Amino acid sequence: MNDDIASRPAMVMDADAFEQLVVDELDRLPDDMVEGLDNVVFVVEDRPDDGSLDLLGLYDGWALTERDRYGVGELPDRIIVYRESHLAACADEDELRDEIHTTLVHEIAHFYGIDDDRLHELGWA
């Protein structure tokens, strides 16, 4: 995190309101991006396991490009959005919505097998 972000106070928003923003941003994504999401759940957690605020989201599962190792009856893959990380990184609700949107696109891209290098080329990382 850069010094400007670390020095300003974090936004305050309860878990329910934040989850609603995530749902709203999911609804705004293009249909062709979300229709292919098979056996994926979206989860909001306060922070990553290490307690840091550096990670905004995480794709936890097998990318489509690796699904040959994926079996029937597997637990769903998860796309995790970290609430406190987003609140610490954003100054207002408009910026928060934009960052949630970018995080969702980024993590969905990982589901489709797009790596961070390609995401950087596309401007999503």
Secondary structure by P-SEA (a helix, b strand, c coil): ccccccccccccccaaaaaaaaaaaaaacccccccccccbbbbbbccccccccccccccccccccccccccccccbbbbbbbaaaaaaacccaaaaaaaaaaaaaaaaaaaacccaaaaaaaccc
